[in-house]
Amino acid sequence: MKNWASLQKALEYVKRNWFKVFLISFILYVFINKDFSFSVNLNDPDPTTTPGVQMEEPGKKEKKKNHLLTQKRTIAQKPKAESGLFDRIRLPFIGGGRSSEKRSELAQIDKQVKQAYLKRFAHVAQNEQKKFGIPASIILSNALLHSFAGQRDLSLAGNNHFAIPCTTAWMGASGTYQDACYRHYESAWSSFRDHSLYITKNQFAHLTQLKSDDYKGWAKGLEKAGFSDFGGLAKSLVKIIEEHGLHQLD
C-alpha cells in the first residue's frame, strides 16, 4: 500500500511539474550522449590516420608526387651512353708528349676502328681531292694521324680532325687544349674543308704544284713546311697510306 501511495504522489508531482521533469530529462540526455561521443573519439582514432605516422600537410603529398615524376622524366631524358667502335677508347688531346709515344698510342687503336674511320671519310676526301688537287690518301692519313681515328678530345669536342691551331685570321669558334688555342667546327665536313684551304695557302701553297697522286711528295712537303710538331710526320703518313692501301683512292 505504501508503494502504491508513493507512486500516486509521484504521478501527481509529474502532472503538476511536467515541464521541469521534461527539461531535466532533456539535459541529462544531452549530457550522457556528449560524454559517450567523447569516449568514442578517445578510443577510436580517426580512420584516415595511422598511429605513429604524421599526416602530411595539404598539398604536400601532391608536391612530392610531382617531384618524383620530374625525377623520372629527368632520368628518362638523360642520353644513353654511346656504343660502337668509336666508343671503345677515349684518348687525350694530341698535343704534348713525344712523337714516339703518340705513334705508340695510335698503334694501340683497334684496326677495325681505324678502318671504320677511313671508310666514313673516304668519299669526303675524294671530293676534296677533286676540288683542291690534294691526294685523298694524304687527307685521310693526316686526319687519322692527328685525330687518332676520331678518338682525340679535339675531334670529339670541336670536330677538329687535323689539330689545326688558331691563327690571327681565324674568326670562327675555338677551344683551349693544354694552354693552346685550336679551331672548332660545326661538323666534321667543315674540318675537312678547312684543312684543304689551310694546306693550299701561305707556307703550303707550293704543294699545289705537286701531282694529286704524289702522296710521298705531299707528305714530305707537309713535314718540311711545319704542318705540325709530330716528329717524322712524312714517314708516319706514308706508313698509314700504304698500310691501308689509301693510295688507291688518289
FIRO-219536 format. One line per 8 residues: number of its first residue (from 0); their letters; for each residue z, y, x of C-alpha. Coordinates in steps of 0.5 Angstrom, whole numbers, plus 500, padded with zeros to 3 digits. Each point is the difference from the previous one (the first is absolute). Layout:
BEGIN
NUM> A> Z:Y:X  ... .
***
This chain:
BEGIN
0> MKNWASLQ> 500:500:500  502:505:506  493:498:503  496:502:493  504:506:499  498:502:507  493:499:499  500:504:494 .
8> KALEYVKR> 503:506:503  495:500:506  495:500:495  503:506:496  500:503:507  493:499:502  498:502:493  504:507:501 .
16> NWFKVFLI> 497:501:507  494:496:501  496:506:503  506:499:506  499:493:500  492:500:501  501:506:505  505:496:504 .
24> SFILYVFI> 496:493:500  493:504:502  504:503:506  502:493:502  493:497:499  497:505:505  506:500:505  499:492:500 .
32> NKDFSFSV> 493:500:501  499:505:505  505:496:504  496:494:499  494:503:502  503:503:507  503:493:501  493:497:500 .
40> NLNDPDPT> 497:505:504  505:499:505  499:492:500  492:500:499  497:504:505  493:504:499  495:494:500  495:505:503 .
48> TTPGVQME> 505:500:507  501:495:504  507:499:504  500:502:507  493:504:499  500:507:500  495:503:495  494:504:503 .
56> EPGKKEKK> 499:507:497  495:501:495  493:500:503  503:498:507  497:493:498  493:502:499  500:504:506  502:494:504 .
64> KNHLLTQK> 494:496:497  495:505:501  503:501:508  499:492:500  493:501:497  498:505:505  502:496:506  496:494:497 .
72> RTIAQKPK> 494:505:500  501:502:507  500:493:503  494:498:496  496:506:503  502:499:507  494:498:503  499:493:503 .
80> AESGLFDR> 500:498:507  493:500:502  498:493:502  494:497:504  497:500:507  501:507:502  508:500:498  502:494:505 .
88> IRLPFIGG> 502:505:505  502:508:501  499:503:507  502:507:502  495:505:502  495:499:505  503:506:504  505:499:506 .
96> GRSSEKRS> 500:493:504  496:497:506  493:498:498  501:493:502  506:500:495  495:503:495  495:494:501  505:495:500 .
104> ELAQIDKQ> 502:502:493  493:500:498  499:493:502  506:498:496  497:502:494  497:494:496  493:499:501  499:500:492 .
112> VKQAYLKR> 503:507:499  495:503:506  494:496:496  502:503:493  501:507:503  493:500:504  497:497:493  503:505:496 .
120> FAHVAQNE> 497:506:504  493:497:503  496:503:494  503:507:502  499:499:507  493:498:499  499:506:495  503:505:506 .
128> QKKFGIPA> 495:497:505  494:502:496  502:507:499  503:501:507  497:495:504  507:497:502  500:493:501  503:497:494 .
136> SIILSNAL> 503:495:506  504:506:503  502:503:494  503:493:497  503:498:507  503:507:501  503:500:493  503:493:501 .
144> LHSFAGQR> 503:502:507  503:507:498  503:497:493  502:493:502  496:498:494  503:505:496  507:498:501  502:506:504 .
152> DLSLAGNN> 504:505:497  495:506:501  495:496:496  505:498:494  503:507:499  494:504:502  493:496:499  499:502:508 .
160> HFAIPCTT> 497:493:503  498:503:506  506:504:502  496:507:500  505:505:502  500:507:497  496:506:503  500:507:499 .
168> AWMGASGT> 494:500:496  504:494:496  501:503:493  502:494:496  506:496:499  504:498:506  506:496:502  505:499:506 .
176> YQDACYRH> 501:494:503  504:500:507  500:507:500  492:501:500  496:502:494  495:495:497  495:501:495  501:498:493 .
184> YESAWSSF> 494:498:495  500:499:493  496:493:501  498:495:505  493:502:499  502:507:502  503:498:506  493:496:502 .
192> RDHSLYIT> 496:506:498  505:505:504  499:495:506  493:500:500  500:508:500  505:500:506  497:496:505  493:503:499 .
200> KNQFAHLT> 502:507:502  503:504:505  502:496:506  497:494:497  493:503:498  496:497:506  502:493:497  495:501:494 .
208> QLKSDDYK> 494:499:506  502:493:500  497:495:496  503:498:494  501:492:502  502:502:507  507:499:499  502:499:507 .
216> GWAKGLEK> 498:507:502  504:503:494  506:496:502  500:503:507  498:507:497  506:500:496  505:498:505  497:505:505 .
224> AGFSDFGG> 500:506:495  507:498:499  500:498:492  507:497:501  505:498:505  499:493:499  499:497:507  494:496:501 .
232> LAKSLVKI> 497:503:494  493:497:501  502:493:502  504:500:494  495:502:495  494:495:504  505:495:499  501:501:493 .
240> IEEHGLHQ> 493:500:498  498:494:504  506:496:498  498:501:492  492:501:501  500:507:498  494:502:504  496:496:494 .
248> LD> 502:506:496  496:505:504 .
***
